[in-house]
Amino acid sequence: MSALKIQQTLNKIENEMHDIAPNRNPALFGEFLIRGYSAVTLNSVPDPIFHEILHAKLCLGTLITLYDDFADRPDKKNPQLLESLYQLNFGGRTTTRYLNPQHHQVITFAESLFEEMENTLNRLPNYLPFKEILNFDLSQFYSANQYSSLLTSHPYLHNSAENCAYAHHNMGMVLAAMMDLTATETIEYSEFGTMREVFLLGQRMGRIFNVLATHKREVTEGDITGELPPLANAEDLQIAKKKLNQEILDLYAKIKSFSDRITTFSVESYLEGLLQVEKLHKKMEGTL
């Protein structure tokens, strides 16, 4: 698959999202998703199929953005539509029979993104063996999205411990890393659990990057699903930001400690990619 195919999919995404979510800056897809997913792609992915994996991840990131808008933006919140979207999975479809025309457009678009992901992943050596795991990781994203939707409806539920436990799955980074493993030719299965732990730690780092970069926008939009928006005063906000930045350092050190325990891919390279994602969040603050 060439870069041309990615550009064609990107054009389709930008056109569809312009109608469905006009508030989203096209740079989110053309720059942030492409550069971010490229940065954290495991070095175990063979070069000839790098663009195939990137194509699947572009579809995934668009789906995450699409679902997110209907969960945590008060002006777009739509539980009925989300329940239909949650029926989509790898190898599964849903029905649009009882939905209005706008819902039909959203679900048709979501189905097309799933189809593109599957068409890509189906050609990779480990897709069938890992499909159950991919669907489990997808269900974790759905759970995080449901948490955001619940929090939007019932703001009094907010607490930092629960937010920290659930909301990081909204990043979908574990799922993206598992896509990389579907393309990895040689996997040391004795390391598999450890690799998954690294992906979870990396996902939590990504979540913190996102929380810090999108805080101002979320306050403006009335989105309370982040870890920072509910805080009332500047002093508490600064304390919370300092705590999150320290957590980034702790997570980095924890991931680095796995370097000698994983041979399937380079943990050092993955960490470098995470730092690039952090820089990308800071650069695009106000756009995301």
C-alpha positions as CSV (number, residue, x, y, z in Angstrom):
1,M,0.0,0.0,0.0
2,S,1.4,3.4,-1.0
3,A,1.3,6.8,0.5
4,L,-1.2,7.6,-2.2
5,K,-3.8,5.2,-0.7
6,I,-3.3,7.0,2.7
7,Q,-3.9,10.3,1.0
8,Q,-7.0,9.1,-0.7
9,T,-8.4,7.8,2.7
10,L,-7.4,11.1,4.3
11,N,-9.3,13.1,1.7
12,K,-12.4,10.9,2.4
13,I,-12.0,11.3,6.1
14,E,-11.7,15.1,5.9
15,N,-14.8,15.4,3.6
16,E,-16.9,13.2,5.9
17,M,-15.8,14.8,9.1
18,H,-16.4,18.2,7.6
19,D,-20.1,17.3,7.5
20,I,-20.3,15.2,10.7
21,A,-17.9,17.2,13.0
22,P,-17.2,20.6,11.4
23,N,-15.5,21.7,14.6
24,R,-12.6,19.4,14.0
25,N,-9.5,21.0,12.4
26,P,-8.4,18.9,9.3
27,A,-4.8,19.1,10.7
28,L,-6.0,16.7,13.4
29,F,-6.1,14.0,10.7
30,G,-3.6,15.1,8.2
31,E,-0.9,16.0,10.6
32,F,-1.5,14.8,14.2
33,L,-2.8,11.3,13.5
34,I,-0.3,10.6,10.7
35,R,2.8,11.9,12.6
36,G,1.7,10.6,15.9
37,Y,1.0,7.0,14.8
38,S,4.2,7.0,12.7
39,A,6.2,8.0,15.7
40,V,5.0,5.2,18.0
41,T,4.9,2.4,15.4
42,L,6.9,-0.5,16.7
43,N,10.2,-1.1,14.9
44,S,9.2,-4.7,14.5
45,V,6.8,-3.7,11.7
46,P,8.5,-4.6,8.4
47,D,9.3,-1.5,6.2
48,P,7.3,-2.8,3.2
49,I,4.0,-2.8,5.1
50,F,4.6,0.3,7.3
51,H,2.1,2.3,5.2
52,E,-0.5,-0.5,5.5
53,I,-0.4,-0.3,9.2
54,L,-0.4,3.5,9.2
55,H,-3.5,3.4,7.0
56,A,-5.3,1.1,9.5
57,K,-4.3,3.4,12.3
58,L,-5.5,6.5,10.5
59,C,-9.0,4.8,10.3
60,L,-8.8,3.9,14.0
61,G,-7.8,7.4,15.1
62,T,-10.7,8.9,13.0
63,L,-13.1,6.5,14.7
64,I,-11.9,7.5,18.1
65,T,-12.4,11.1,17.2
66,L,-15.9,10.4,15.9
67,Y,-17.0,8.5,18.9
68,D,-15.4,11.0,21.3
69,D,-17.5,13.9,20.0
70,F,-20.8,12.1,20.6
71,A,-19.7,11.2,24.2
72,D,-18.1,14.3,25.7
73,R,-19.3,17.3,23.8
74,P,-22.5,18.5,25.5
75,D,-23.8,20.0,22.2
76,K,-23.3,16.8,20.3
77,K,-23.9,14.2,23.0
78,N,-26.0,11.3,21.5
79,P,-26.3,8.1,23.6
80,Q,-28.6,6.4,21.1
81,L,-26.2,6.8,18.2
82,L,-23.3,5.6,20.4
83,E,-25.1,2.5,21.3
84,S,-25.3,1.6,17.7
85,L,-21.7,2.5,17.1
86,Y,-20.6,0.2,20.0
87,Q,-22.0,-2.8,18.0
88,L,-19.2,-2.4,15.5
89,N,-16.1,-4.6,16.0
90,F,-13.5,-6.5,14.0
91,G,-15.6,-9.0,12.0
92,G,-19.0,-7.5,13.0
93,R,-21.6,-5.1,11.7
94,T,-24.6,-3.2,13.0
95,T,-28.0,-2.1,11.7
96,T,-29.1,1.4,10.8
97,R,-32.8,0.4,10.4
98,Y,-34.2,2.6,13.2
99,L,-31.9,5.5,12.9
100,N,-32.6,8.9,11.4
101,P,-30.7,10.1,8.2
102,Q,-28.0,11.9,10.2
103,H,-27.3,8.8,12.3
104,H,-27.3,6.7,9.1
105,Q,-24.5,8.9,7.7
106,V,-22.4,8.5,10.8
107,I,-22.7,4.8,11.0
108,T,-22.2,4.2,7.3
109,F,-19.0,6.2,7.6
110,A,-17.9,4.3,10.7
111,E,-18.6,1.0,9.0
112,S,-16.5,2.0,6.0
113,L,-13.6,2.8,8.3
114,F,-13.9,-0.6,10.0
115,E,-14.0,-2.2,6.5
116,E,-10.8,-0.4,5.5
117,M,-9.1,-1.5,8.7
118,E,-10.1,-5.1,8.2
119,N,-9.1,-5.1,4.5
120,T,-5.7,-4.0,5.6
121,L,-5.3,-6.2,8.7
122,N,-6.7,-9.3,7.0
123,R,-3.5,-9.5,4.9
124,L,-1.2,-9.5,7.9
125,P,0.2,-12.7,9.4
126,N,-1.2,-12.4,13.0
127,Y,-4.6,-10.8,12.4
128,L,-6.7,-13.9,12.8
129,P,-4.8,-15.2,15.9
130,F,-5.0,-11.7,17.5
131,K,-8.6,-10.7,16.4
132,E,-10.0,-11.7,19.8
133,I,-7.4,-9.5,21.5
134,L,-8.1,-6.6,19.2
135,N,-11.8,-6.8,20.0
136,F,-11.0,-6.9,23.7
137,D,-8.9,-3.7,23.3
138,L,-11.7,-2.2,21.2
139,S,-14.2,-2.9,24.0
140,Q,-11.9,-1.1,26.5
141,F,-12.1,2.0,24.2
142,Y,-15.8,1.6,24.1
143,S,-15.9,1.4,27.9
144,A,-13.9,4.6,28.2
145,N,-16.2,6.3,25.8
146,Q,-19.2,5.2,27.8
147,Y,-17.5,6.5,30.9
148,S,-17.1,9.9,29.2
149,S,-20.7,9.9,28.1
150,L,-21.9,9.0,31.6
151,L,-19.7,11.8,33.1
152,T,-21.1,14.3,30.7
153,S,-24.7,13.4,31.8
154,H,-23.8,13.2,35.5
155,P,-20.9,15.7,36.3
156,Y,-21.1,14.9,40.0
157,L,-19.6,11.5,39.3
158,H,-16.2,13.1,38.6
159,N,-13.2,11.9,40.6
160,S,-9.6,11.7,39.6
161,A,-9.1,8.0,40.5
162,E,-11.9,6.8,38.3
163,N,-11.0,9.1,35.5
164,C,-7.4,7.9,35.7
165,A,-8.5,4.2,35.7
166,Y,-10.9,4.4,32.7
167,A,-10.3,7.4,30.5
168,H,-6.8,6.5,29.2
169,H,-8.4,3.7,27.1
170,N,-10.0,6.5,25.0
171,M,-6.5,7.0,23.4
172,G,-6.6,3.6,21.7
173,M,-2.9,3.3,21.9
174,V,-2.9,-0.3,23.1
175,L,-5.1,-1.2,20.2
176,A,-2.7,0.6,17.8
177,A,0.3,-1.3,19.2
178,M,-1.5,-4.6,18.8
179,M,-2.1,-3.7,15.1
180,D,1.7,-3.5,14.9
181,L,2.0,-6.9,16.4
182,T,-0.4,-8.3,13.7
183,A,2.3,-7.3,11.2
184,T,5.3,-8.5,13.3
185,E,6.8,-11.7,11.8
186,T,8.8,-12.9,14.9
187,I,7.2,-12.5,18.3
188,E,8.6,-13.8,21.5
189,Y,5.4,-15.0,23.2
190,S,7.1,-15.3,26.7
191,E,7.3,-11.4,26.5
192,F,3.7,-10.9,25.5
193,G,2.3,-9.9,28.8
194,T,5.2,-7.6,29.4
195,M,4.7,-5.9,26.0
196,R,1.1,-5.3,26.9
197,E,2.1,-3.7,30.1
198,V,4.4,-1.3,28.2
199,F,1.6,-0.4,25.8
200,L,-0.7,0.4,28.8
201,L,1.9,2.6,30.4
202,G,2.5,4.3,27.0
203,Q,-1.2,4.8,26.6
204,R,-1.4,6.5,30.0
205,M,1.5,8.8,29.0
206,G,-0.5,9.6,25.8
207,R,-3.6,10.3,27.8
208,I,-1.7,12.8,30.0
209,F,-0.2,14.6,26.9
210,N,-3.8,14.9,25.6
211,V,-5.2,16.1,28.9
212,L,-2.6,18.9,29.2
213,A,-2.9,19.9,25.5
214,T,-6.7,20.0,25.3
215,H,-7.6,21.5,28.6
216,K,-8.3,25.1,27.4
217,R,-10.5,23.8,24.5
218,E,-12.4,21.5,26.8
219,V,-13.2,24.3,29.3
220,T,-14.5,26.4,26.4
221,E,-16.7,23.6,25.1
222,G,-18.0,22.6,28.6
223,D,-16.3,19.2,28.3
224,I,-15.6,17.9,31.8
225,T,-14.3,14.5,31.0
226,G,-10.6,15.4,31.3
227,E,-8.7,15.3,34.6
228,L,-8.2,19.0,34.8
229,P,-11.4,20.9,33.8
230,P,-13.4,20.4,37.0
231,L,-10.7,22.1,39.1
232,A,-12.0,25.5,40.3
233,N,-9.0,27.7,40.8
234,A,-5.6,28.5,39.3
235,E,-3.6,27.2,42.3
236,D,-5.3,23.8,42.2
237,L,-4.9,23.7,38.5
238,Q,-1.2,24.3,38.7
239,I,-0.8,21.6,41.4
240,A,-2.7,19.1,39.2
241,K,-0.6,19.9,36.1
242,K,2.6,19.5,38.1
243,K,1.4,16.1,39.4
244,L,0.6,15.0,35.8
245,N,4.0,16.1,34.5
246,Q,5.7,14.1,37.3
247,E,3.7,11.1,36.4
248,I,5.0,11.4,32.8
249,L,8.5,11.2,34.2
250,D,7.6,8.2,36.3
251,L,6.0,6.4,33.4
252,Y,9.0,7.0,31.2
253,A,11.3,5.5,33.8
254,K,9.0,2.5,34.3
255,I,8.8,1.8,30.5
256,K,12.6,2.2,30.2
257,S,13.0,-0.5,32.9
258,F,11.5,-3.0,30.5
259,S,14.2,-2.4,27.8
260,D,16.2,-5.6,28.7
261,R,13.1,-7.8,29.0
262,I,11.6,-7.3,25.6
263,T,13.3,-8.4,22.4
264,T,10.3,-8.4,20.0
265,F,10.7,-4.7,19.4
266,S,12.9,-1.8,20.7
267,V,11.5,-0.3,23.9
268,E,14.0,2.6,23.5
269,S,12.6,3.3,20.0
270,Y,9.0,3.2,21.4
271,L,9.9,5.6,24.2
272,E,11.5,8.0,21.6
273,G,8.3,7.9,19.7
274,L,6.3,8.8,22.8
275,L,8.5,11.8,23.4
276,Q,7.8,12.9,19.8
277,V,4.0,12.5,20.5
278,E,4.4,14.7,23.5
279,K,6.1,17.4,21.4
280,L,3.4,17.1,18.8
281,H,0.7,17.6,21.4
282,K,2.5,20.8,22.6
283,K,3.0,22.1,19.1
284,M,-0.7,21.5,18.2
285,E,-2.2,22.8,21.4
286,G,-5.3,24.8,20.4
287,T,-5.7,22.6,17.3
288,L,-6.5,19.3,18.9
